[in-house]
Amino acid sequence: GDIIAAAQENGITYQIKRAAFGGNDAGIIRTTADGTATAVISVPCRYIHSPVSVASWDDYNNTVKLIDAYLSNNAN
């Protein structure tokens, strides 16, 4: 199953981040040895690397719902 499909099937709003810089460990995990499928699901935040990060409760709750919906449909 696909994460975007899980969002759409459950009426969960989502955003796709298209960054030109930055990153996380998913990139290296995907390419290490034989690699493995990776995905990053995160709560959209403003001022993320400051002491005053700001996030929407709706975005936070939708992130939790998305993770739950995806895992519920893909638990093997």
Number of C-alpha atoms within 10 A of each C-alpha: 9 9 19 16 13 21 19 12 10 13 12 17 14 17 11 8 10 6 7 6 5 5 10 8 9 13 14 13 14 14 12 9 8 7 11 12 9 12 10 11 14 13 17 16 13 12 10 11 8 8 7 9 10 12 14 12 10 11 18 15 12 18 20 14 18 23 15 13 18 18 14 11 12 12 6 5
